[in-house]
Amino acid sequence: MLAGVILGQQQFNRAWDDCARRAPIVRAALLEHHARNGGYPARLQELPLQLPCRCGFRDTILHYLSNDRGFRLWYSNDREQHVATDRLAFVKQ
């Protein structure tokens, strides 16, 4: 069981580092999707790119919400959260 916990922590750490580098690409793809289609996708998986931040069986540790006015994109752990919107690039909160 301990090996499973350690493996899970290592996978999350790799996903976190990948988000720090590549999550802005997802934000840019959302803005481009809106410019082309007049709206945001319902799910990140609708974007024409391979999602970063893969962690084990999860497609990504990125979270996404959207509505007619904009979107919120974030990833977090127990200590910090990084958030981006349609108006602001990623910032640590």
C-alpha positions in Angstrom: 0.0 0.0 0.0 2.9 2.4 0.8 4.3 1.9 -2.7 0.9 2.9 -4.2 0.9 6.1 -2.1 4.4 7.0 -3.1 3.7 6.2 -6.8 0.6 8.4 -6.7 2.5 11.3 -5.1 5.2 11.0 -7.8 2.6 11.1 -10.5 0.9 14.1 -9.0 4.2 15.9 -8.7 5.0 15.3 -12.4 1.5 16.5 -13.4 2.0 19.6 -11.2 5.3 20.4 -12.9 3.8 19.8 -16.3 0.9 22.2 -15.4 3.4 24.9 -14.4 5.0 24.7 -17.8 2.1 23.9 -20.2 -1.2 25.1 -18.6 -0.9 28.5 -20.3 -1.1 26.6 -23.7 -4.6 25.4 -22.6 -5.6 29.0 -21.7 -4.4 30.2 -25.2 -6.4 27.3 -26.9 -9.5 28.4 -25.0 -9.1 32.0 -26.1 -8.6 30.8 -29.7 -11.6 28.6 -29.6 -13.7 31.5 -28.4 -12.4 33.7 -31.2 -13.3 31.1 -33.8 -16.6 29.8 -32.4 -18.0 32.6 -30.4 -18.1 30.5 -27.2 -16.1 28.3 -24.9 -16.1 24.5 -25.1 -18.1 22.6 -22.5 -15.1 20.5 -21.7 -11.4 20.8 -22.1 -11.3 17.5 -24.0 -13.1 19.3 -26.9 -9.9 21.4 -27.6 -7.8 20.2 -30.5 -4.7 19.4 -28.3 -3.4 16.8 -26.0 -4.1 18.0 -22.5 -1.1 18.5 -20.2 -1.0 17.7 -16.5 -1.9 14.0 -16.8 -2.0 12.2 -13.5 -2.5 8.4 -13.4 -6.0 7.5 -14.6 -7.1 11.1 -14.7 -6.9 12.9 -18.1 -5.6 16.1 -16.4 -5.4 17.8 -13.0 -6.6 21.0 -14.7 -10.1 22.1 -13.7 -12.3 24.2 -15.9 -15.6 26.1 -15.7 -17.1 28.3 -18.3 -20.2 30.3 -19.0 -21.3 33.0 -21.5 -19.1 35.6 -19.9 -15.8 33.8 -19.6 -13.9 30.9 -18.1 -11.9 29.9 -15.0 -9.0 27.4 -15.4 -7.1 26.2 -12.3 -4.9 23.5 -10.7 -4.3 23.1 -7.0 -2.9 21.0 -4.2 -3.2 21.3 -0.5 -1.0 24.3 -0.2 -1.6 26.5 -3.3 -3.8 27.2 -6.2 -3.0 28.6 -9.7 -5.9 30.3 -11.5 -6.3 31.8 -14.9 -9.4 33.4 -16.5 -10.3 34.7 -19.9 -8.9 38.0 -18.8 -5.9 37.1 -16.6 -3.0 34.7 -17.1 -2.1 32.1 -14.4 -1.5 33.6 -11.0 -0.8 31.8 -7.7 -3.5 32.4 -5.1 
